[in-house]
Each structure stands twice: as structure tokens, then as C-alpha cells.
Amino acid sequence: MSNLQKPEYEKSGLIAGFFVIAALIISFLLGSIPGLVTTIVGVGGIIVLTGTIWFAAGYILGGPVFQYFFIKRRHESRLRQYHLLTYESDYFLVEPSFPKSLRWRFAQTFSVFVLFASTIAYMFPLAGQRSPIDETIPFVYAGLTALLVAMPLVTLLWLFEDSGLRNHRKDNNTIIKVGTLFEQVLFGGGAASAFLRLITSLNAPPAEVVGWALAIFVLFPPICFVLTLMHHELSQLELINRVLSVASTNSFPRRDIHLDNRHD
């Protein structure tokens, strides 16, 4: 257990509230009462289901994954056998902390959505002549599936990072956060390039393509933002304490050093 307090992201809460109110107003203006009800049920269902899966992933897998990969580390011998791991390293805990801002983590959530949605829609078109309308269904379904399947793995990285887990590479004597390389590869322009590739493949007038792209960036960032905020404010503290309990039981090493975990 730790003395870490439940995070409160007041500005993020206001932004999330604005997104929710704006979405409800737009739904009412476009579809009257039926449109408003459909939005509440659909978007609300997506957020509740996805948030539950994120929490369940951390609750069920957080401790076992921490123990297997960072305490027992039995997988490393196999990685070295195939020359996939070429350096020695140590893992340890520093003081747990929450990020100061959720902007970077929101960007990660939306990047996962866009990367998977764009890649699947590009690889498996519904029709020979690509159009924004035809690509909407595979894009949305793939993006939502990514939030349900791929994002729980990313939230595990957030969990270990916030728990204070760090990696000391002995070859270059550097200390990094767990998952840093993964995040750089996944979010270092991969989502943007995948979306651009999909956009340029669409066979439609430029105005229609631009309108479709703008609609994507209006509709789905609020969902990703609310999910990211709710996960940190409602779930993360409990999950961190579970990981720290496993670390304490196994006498996991700690170091009294300060590494900033606050993304401005």
C-alpha cells in the first residue's frame, strides 16, 4: 500500500463535461428526442463496457503480469536465446505517482483507436471503390474493438508506470519507464501515417473526404477522453495498491530517487 491519494483532474473533468453536453446538444438538434436517446444509450454503453474491461484487465492481470515479467523474469532467458534481448537490466520501484496531466495518455488512447481503425479499414475495404461512407463501418468497428482489446494492454503499462516501476539498463546506465520504447514506436507517428494513408486512398471529392475526417475527429476524441479520465479517477488508485501489495509480498527492490511522472 502507499500514501498516494486519489487523483483529481479538475480541468479534465470540465473538458469531459463540455464534451458530454455538446454531444447531447448535437444529438438532440440532429435527431430530436430519438437521436438524443440513441446517443445516451450507445455512447454510454460503449464507455461503461470499455471502462469495465480496462478495470478488469488491471484487477485480474496487474498482479500476475507484474510477478511474471518483473519479479520472476523467466521469459528473459528465452528472449536471450533468440537474441531478442541483448542487455542486462534491473527493475525497481520508486515513489508511485499519477501524471499531472492526462493529455499524453488521452493522445495514446486516441492513437490506438485511429491506428487500428485506419489499418483495418485500409486492409479490408468493403467495396472496390473506396468511399467515406463505405469505410465508416470497418473504421468504427475496428477502432472500438481496439479500445476493448488493445487498450487494456496499454492501461497495464500506465498501471506499472504509476506504481513507480522503472527499468535500469546496465549497458548504457539509463533509467527508463516501463513501456517507453513501446509507446515511442506505437505513438511516434504510426497513427497519423495510418490515417493519412486511409484518407488518401478514398475515392471521393476532397470536400467529402475532409468532412468525413472532421467528423471522426469530432465524434471519437470525446469518447477516448472520457474513458481515460474515468479510468484514472475511478480505478487507478485501487489497481496501484494491488500491484504494490504484490511487490511488498515479494520484497521487490525500491530506490529512493525521484523521477518525474507528470506530463504537462
Contacts in CASP RR format, 6 or more apart in sequence:
PFRMAT RR
TARGET T0000
AUTHOR 0000-0000-0000
METHOD contacts of the structure
MODEL  1
MSNLQKPEYEKSGLIAGFFVIAALIISFLLGSIPGLVTTIVGVGGIIVLT
GTIWFAAGYILGGPVFQYFFIKRRHESRLRQYHLLTYESDYFLVEPSFPK
SLRWRFAQTFSVFVLFASTIAYMFPLAGQRSPIDETIPFVYAGLTALLVA
MPLVTLLWLFEDSGLRNHRKDNNTIIKVGTLFEQVLFGGGAASAFLRLIT
SLNAPPAEVVGWALAIFVLFPPICFVLTLMHHELSQLELINRVLSVASTN
SFPRRDIHLDNRHD
1 241 0 8 1.000
1 244 0 8 1.000
1 245 0 8 1.000
1 248 0 8 1.000
2 95 0 8 1.000
2 96 0 8 1.000
2 240 0 8 1.000
2 241 0 8 1.000
2 244 0 8 1.000
4 96 0 8 1.000
4 97 0 8 1.000
4 98 0 8 1.000
4 237 0 8 1.000
4 240 0 8 1.000
4 241 0 8 1.000
5 237 0 8 1.000
6 233 0 8 1.000
6 237 0 8 1.000
7 98 0 8 1.000
7 232 0 8 1.000
7 233 0 8 1.000
7 236 0 8 1.000
7 237 0 8 1.000
8 233 0 8 1.000
9 101 0 8 1.000
9 102 0 8 1.000
9 229 0 8 1.000
9 232 0 8 1.000
9 233 0 8 1.000
12 101 0 8 1.000
12 102 0 8 1.000
12 225 0 8 1.000
12 229 0 8 1.000
13 229 0 8 1.000
15 225 0 8 1.000
16 222 0 8 1.000
16 225 0 8 1.000
16 226 0 8 1.000
16 229 0 8 1.000
19 221 0 8 1.000
19 222 0 8 1.000
19 225 0 8 1.000
19 226 0 8 1.000
20 222 0 8 1.000
20 226 0 8 1.000
22 222 0 8 1.000
23 39 0 8 1.000
23 43 0 8 1.000
23 222 0 8 1.000
24 36 0 8 1.000
24 39 0 8 1.000
24 40 0 8 1.000
27 35 0 8 1.000
27 36 0 8 1.000
27 38 0 8 1.000
27 39 0 8 1.000
27 40 0 8 1.000
28 35 0 8 1.000
28 36 0 8 1.000
43 223 0 8 1.000
46 144 0 8 1.000
46 147 0 8 1.000
46 223 0 8 1.000
47 223 0 8 1.000
47 226 0 8 1.000
47 227 0 8 1.000
47 230 0 8 1.000
49 148 0 8 1.000
50 144 0 8 1.000
50 147 0 8 1.000
50 148 0 8 1.000
50 151 0 8 1.000
50 227 0 8 1.000
51 227 0 8 1.000
51 230 0 8 1.000
51 231 0 8 1.000
51 235 0 8 1.000
53 148 0 8 1.000
53 152 0 8 1.000
54 151 0 8 1.000
54 152 0 8 1.000
54 155 0 8 1.000
54 227 0 8 1.000
54 231 0 8 1.000
54 235 0 8 1.000
55 231 0 8 1.000
55 234 0 8 1.000
55 235 0 8 1.000
55 239 0 8 1.000
57 152 0 8 1.000
57 153 0 8 1.000
57 155 0 8 1.000
57 156 0 8 1.000
58 152 0 8 1.000
58 155 0 8 1.000
58 156 0 8 1.000
58 159 0 8 1.000
58 239 0 8 1.000
58 242 0 8 1.000
59 238 0 8 1.000
59 239 0 8 1.000
59 242 0 8 1.000
61 152 0 8 1.000
61 156 0 8 1.000
62 156 0 8 1.000
62 159 0 8 1.000
62 239 0 8 1.000
62 242 0 8 1.000
62 243 0 8 1.000
63 242 0 8 1.000
63 243 0 8 1.000
63 246 0 8 1.000
65 156 0 8 1.000
66 160 0 8 1.000
66 163 0 8 1.000
66 165 0 8 1.000
66 243 0 8 1.000
66 246 0 8 1.000
66 247 0 8 1.000
67 246 0 8 1.000
67 250 0 8 1.000
68 74 0 8 1.000
68 75 0 8 1.000
69 75 0 8 1.000
70 91 0 8 1.000
70 160 0 8 1.000
70 165 0 8 1.000
70 178 0 8 1.000
70 252 0 8 1.000
71 246 0 8 1.000
71 247 0 8 1.000
71 250 0 8 1.000
71 252 0 8 1.000
73 91 0 8 1.000
76 85 0 8 1.000
79 85 0 8 1.000
80 86 0 8 1.000
86 171 0 8 1.000
87 169 0 8 1.000
87 170 0 8 1.000
87 171 0 8 1.000
88 169 0 8 1.000
88 170 0 8 1.000
88 171 0 8 1.000
89 167 0 8 1.000
89 168 0 8 1.000
89 169 0 8 1.000
89 170 0 8 1.000
90 167 0 8 1.000
90 168 0 8 1.000
90 170 0 8 1.000
90 253 0 8 1.000
91 165 0 8 1.000
91 166 0 8 1.000
91 167 0 8 1.000
91 168 0 8 1.000
91 178 0 8 1.000
91 252 0 8 1.000
91 253 0 8 1.000
92 165 0 8 1.000
92 166 0 8 1.000
92 168 0 8 1.000
92 252 0 8 1.000
92 253 0 8 1.000
92 254 0 8 1.000
92 255 0 8 1.000
93 163 0 8 1.000
93 164 0 8 1.000
93 165 0 8 1.000
93 166 0 8 1.000
93 244 0 8 1.000
93 247 0 8 1.000
93 252 0 8 1.000
93 253 0 8 1.000
93 254 0 8 1.000
93 255 0 8 1.000
94 164 0 8 1.000
94 166 0 8 1.000
94 254 0 8 1.000
94 255 0 8 1.000
94 256 0 8 1.000
94 257 0 8 1.000
94 258 0 8 1.000
94 259 0 8 1.000
95 164 0 8 1.000
95 258 0 8 1.000
96 162 0 8 1.000
96 163 0 8 1.000
96 164 0 8 1.000
96 240 0 8 1.000
96 244 0 8 1.000
97 162 0 8 1.000
97 164 0 8 1.000
97 261 0 8 1.000
97 262 0 8 1.000
98 162 0 8 1.000
98 232 0 8 1.000
98 236 0 8 1.000
98 261 0 8 1.000
99 105 0 8 1.000
99 162 0 8 1.000
99 232 0 8 1.000
99 261 0 8 1.000
99 262 0 8 1.000
99 263 0 8 1.000
100 262 0 8 1.000
100 263 0 8 1.000
100 264 0 8 1.000
101 262 0 8 1.000
101 263 0 8 1.000
101 264 0 8 1.000
102 228 0 8 1.000
102 229 0 8 1.000
102 232 0 8 1.000
102 263 0 8 1.000
103 263 0 8 1.000
104 263 0 8 1.000
105 158 0 8 1.000
105 228 0 8 1.000
105 232 0 8 1.000
105 263 0 8 1.000
106 221 0 8 1.000
106 224 0 8 1.000
106 225 0 8 1.000
106 228 0 8 1.000
106 229 0 8 1.000
107 187 0 8 1.000
108 154 0 8 1.000
108 183 0 8 1.000
108 186 0 8 1.000
108 187 0 8 1.000
109 147 0 8 1.000
109 151 0 8 1.000
109 154 0 8 1.000
109 224 0 8 1.000
109 225 0 8 1.000
109 227 0 8 1.000
109 228 0 8 1.000
110 191 0 8 1.000
110 220 0 8 1.000
110 221 0 8 1.000
110 224 0 8 1.000
110 225 0 8 1.000
111 186 0 8 1.000
111 187 0 8 1.000
111 190 0 8 1.000
111 191 0 8 1.000
112 146 0 8 1.000
112 147 0 8 1.000
112 150 0 8 1.000
112 151 0 8 1.000
112 154 0 8 1.000
112 186 0 8 1.000
112 191 0 8 1.000
113 143 0 8 1.000
113 144 0 8 1.000
113 146 0 8 1.000
113 147 0 8 1.000
113 220 0 8 1.000
113 224 0 8 1.000
114 143 0 8 1.000
114 191 0 8 1.000
114 192 0 8 1.000
114 194 0 8 1.000
114 195 0 8 1.000
114 216 0 8 1.000
115 146 0 8 1.000
115 186 0 8 1.000
115 190 0 8 1.000
115 191 0 8 1.000
115 194 0 8 1.000
115 195 0 8 1.000
116 142 0 8 1.000
116 143 0 8 1.000
116 145 0 8 1.000
116 146 0 8 1.000
116 150 0 8 1.000
117 138 0 8 1.000
117 139 0 8 1.000
117 140 0 8 1.000
117 142 0 8 1.000
117 143 0 8 1.000
117 146 0 8 1.000
118 139 0 8 1.000
118 191 0 8 1.000
118 194 0 8 1.000
118 195 0 8 1.000
118 197 0 8 1.000
118 198 0 8 1.000
119 142 0 8 1.000
119 194 0 8 1.000
120 138 0 8 1.000
120 139 0 8 1.000
120 142 0 8 1.000
120 143 0 8 1.000
121 135 0 8 1.000
121 138 0 8 1.000
121 139 0 8 1.000
121 142 0 8 1.000
121 198 0 8 1.000
122 194 0 8 1.000
122 197 0 8 1.000
122 198 0 8 1.000
122 201 0 8 1.000
124 138 0 8 1.000
125 134 0 8 1.000
125 135 0 8 1.000
125 138 0 8 1.000
126 134 0 8 1.000
126 135 0 8 1.000
126 137 0 8 1.000
126 138 0 8 1.000
127 134 0 8 1.000
129 203 0 8 1.000
130 201 0 8 1.000
130 202 0 8 1.000
130 203 0 8 1.000
130 204 0 8 1.000
131 202 0 8 1.000
131 203 0 8 1.000
131 204 0 8 1.000
131 208 0 8 1.000
132 202 0 8 1.000
132 204 0 8 1.000
132 208 0 8 1.000
132 209 0 8 1.000
132 211 0 8 1.000
132 212 0 8 1.000
135 198 0 8 1.000
135 202 0 8 1.000
136 212 0 8 1.000
139 198 0 8 1.000
139 216 0 8 1.000
147 224 0 8 1.000
147 227 0 8 1.000
155 231 0 8 1.000
157 178 0 8 1.000
157 179 0 8 1.000
157 182 0 8 1.000
157 183 0 8 1.000
158 236 0 8 1.000
159 236 0 8 1.000
159 239 0 8 1.000
159 240 0 8 1.000
159 243 0 8 1.000
160 178 0 8 1.000
160 179 0 8 1.000
160 243 0 8 1.000
161 177 0 8 1.000
161 178 0 8 1.000
161 179 0 8 1.000
161 261 0 8 1.000
162 236 0 8 1.000
162 240 0 8 1.000
162 261 0 8 1.000
163 240 0 8 1.000
163 243 0 8 1.000
163 244 0 8 1.000
163 247 0 8 1.000
164 259 0 8 1.000
164 261 0 8 1.000
165 177 0 8 1.000
165 178 0 8 1.000
166 175 0 8 1.000
166 176 0 8 1.000
166 177 0 8 1.000
166 178 0 8 1.000
166 255 0 8 1.000
166 259 0 8 1.000
167 175 0 8 1.000
167 176 0 8 1.000
167 177 0 8 1.000
167 178 0 8 1.000
168 174 0 8 1.000
168 175 0 8 1.000
169 175 0 8 1.000
169 176 0 8 1.000
175 257 0 8 1.000
175 259 0 8 1.000
177 259 0 8 1.000
177 261 0 8 1.000
195 213 0 8 1.000
199 209 0 8 1.000
199 213 0 8 1.000
202 209 0 8 1.000
202 212 0 8 1.000
204 212 0 8 1.000
246 252 0 8 1.000
END
